[in-house]
Amino acid sequence: HCSEYVNFIDDTHKHVVSGNKDLIKNNPLQETLKYRLKYRPVVQFKLSIYLNKLNEYIDKVIYKNEYKYNFP
């Protein structure tokens, strides 16, 4: 069984990370981020305006289990 890695927004640390999809599904998001299991940074964002725009997607992308985020 090969784990599937997907990108999602880490709003706490203001970047996008890749994570094990099964890990994300089977653990509460905050706990998963807390321990940062098998995560690696993908993109580090620096513009606050862009971050604010990203924040609009948090509910859709993370909390409704739609793990992929497509950059504009």
LOKESE-659026 format. One record per atom (N, C-alpha, C): x, z, y. Coordinates in steps of 0.05 Angstrom, whole numbers, plus 5000, padded with zeros to 4 digits. Each point is the difference from the previous one (the first is absolute). Layout:
BEGIN
      x      z      y
      X      Z      Y
...
***
This chain:
BEGIN
      x      z      y
   5017   5000   4976
   4983   5000   5024
   5018   5000   5025
   4996   4980   5016
   5016   4998   5025
   4983   5009   5023
   5011   5019   5015
   4986   5011   5023
   4997   4979   5022
   4977   4999   5013
   4996   4982   5022
   5005   5015   5026
   5018   4988   5017
   5006   5012   5025
   4986   4985   5022
   4988   5014   5019
   4985   4988   5022
   5008   5013   5026
   4996   4985   5022
   5006   5010   5026
   4976   5015   5012
   5005   5022   5014
   4978   5013   5014
   5012   5015   5024
   4982   5008   5018
   5009   5012   5025
   5004   5030   4996
   5024   5009   5008
   5005   5029   5002
   4998   5008   5029
   4976   5009   5008
   4995   5005   5028
   5016   5024   5010
   5006   5019   4983
   5015   5024   5008
   5027   4992   5010
   5014   4983   4985
   5027   4993   5007
   5002   4973   5014
   4977   4988   5006
   4998   4976   5017
   5016   4976   4988
   4996   4995   4975
   5011   4976   4988
   4983   4992   4976
   5007   4977   4989
   4986   4991   4976
   5019   5006   4976
   4989   5010   4979
   5016   5006   4976
   4989   4985   4976
   5017   4996   4981
   4990   4990   4974
   4998   5023   4981
   4979   5000   4984
   4996   5022   4982
   4988   4991   4974
   5003   5016   4979
   4989   4995   4974
   4969   5001   5003
   4987   4979   4993
   4971   4999   5004
   4985   5021   4983
   5009   5004   4976
   4988   5020   4983
   5004   5028   5011
   5024   5005   5011
   5006   5026   5012
   4981   5005   5024
   4996   4980   5016
   4983   5003   5023
   4971   5005   4992
   4991   4985   4980
   4972   5004   4991
   4995   5027   4987
   5020   5010   4986
   4996   5025   4984
   5007   5025   5015
   5010   4998   5024
   5008   5024   5016
   4988   4998   5027
   4991   5023   5012
   4991   4999   5027
   5022   4990   5018
   4992   4984   5020
   5020   4986   5017
   5019   5020   5013
   4990   5021   5011
   5017   5019   5014
   5021   5012   4981
   4992   5007   4976
   5018   5011   4981
   5021   4980   4992
   4991   4975   4997
   5018   4979   4993
   5021   4996   5021
   4992   4999   5025
   5019   4997   5022
   5018   5024   5003
   4989   5024   4994
   5015   5025   5003
   5025   4999   4982
   4996   4991   4976
   5023   4999   4981
   5015   4974   5001
   4988   4979   5012
   5013   4974   5004
   5011   4990   4973
   4983   5001   4980
   5009   4991   4973
   5004   4970   4998
   5024   4992   4994
   5006   4971   4996
   4993   4983   5024
   5002   5011   5023
   4994   4984   5024
   5026   4991   5013
   4998   4977   5013
   5022   4991   5016
   4989   4987   5025
   5013   5004   5023
   4990   4988   5025
   5001   4970   4998
   4980   4986   5010
   5000   4971   5002
   5005   4991   5028
   4984   5011   5019
   5003   4992   5028
   4998   5026   5017
   5019   5003   5018
   4998   5022   5019
   4990   4990   5027
   4977   5009   5008
   4988   4991   5025
   5010   5016   5024
   5003   4987   5023
   5011   5013   5023
   4981   4998   5024
   4982   4981   5001
   4983   4997   5023
   4974   5016   4997
   4996   5018   5019
   4976   5017   4998
   4974   4984   5001
   5000   4978   5016
   4976   4984   5001
   4994   4988   4973
   5021   4991   4986
   4996   4989   4973
   4991   5022   4981
   5011   5023   5003
   4992   5023   4983
   4971   5006   5003
   4991   5000   5025
   4972   5006   5005
   4982   4980   4987
   5008   4975   5001
   4985   4979   4987
   5000   5004   4970
   5022   5008   4989
   5002   5005   4971
   4981   5023   4992
   4998   5020   5017
   4983   5023   4994
   4971   4992   4996
   4991   4978   5012
   4973   4991   4997
   4994   4993   4971
   5021   4993   4985
   4996   4991   4972
   5002   5022   4980
   5007   5024   5009
   5006   5021   4980
   4977   5005   4981
   4976   5004   5011
   4977   5006   4983
   4995   4977   4980
   5001   4975   5010
   4994   4977   4982
   5022   4997   4979
   5025   5003   5008
   5021   4992   4982
   5007   5022   4980
   5001   5025   5010
   5009   5022   4983
   4976   5014   4987
   4983   5011   5016
   4980   5019   4989
   4978   4987   4984
   4997   4974   5003
   4981   4986   4983
   5014   4985   4977
   5025   5008   4995
   5015   4990   4977
   5005   4970   5001
   5002   4989   5024
   5009   4973   5003
   5029   5001   5008
   5018   4998   4981
   5027   5009   5004
   5018   4980   5015
   4991   4976   5002
   5017   4980   5013
   4994   4998   5029
   5020   4997   5016
   4997   4995   5029
   5013   4973   5007
   4984   4982   5011
   5011   4974   5008
   5007   5000   5029
   5025   4994   5005
   5009   5000   5028
   4989   4975   5014
   4993   5004   5026
   4990   4977   5015
   5021   4979   5004
***
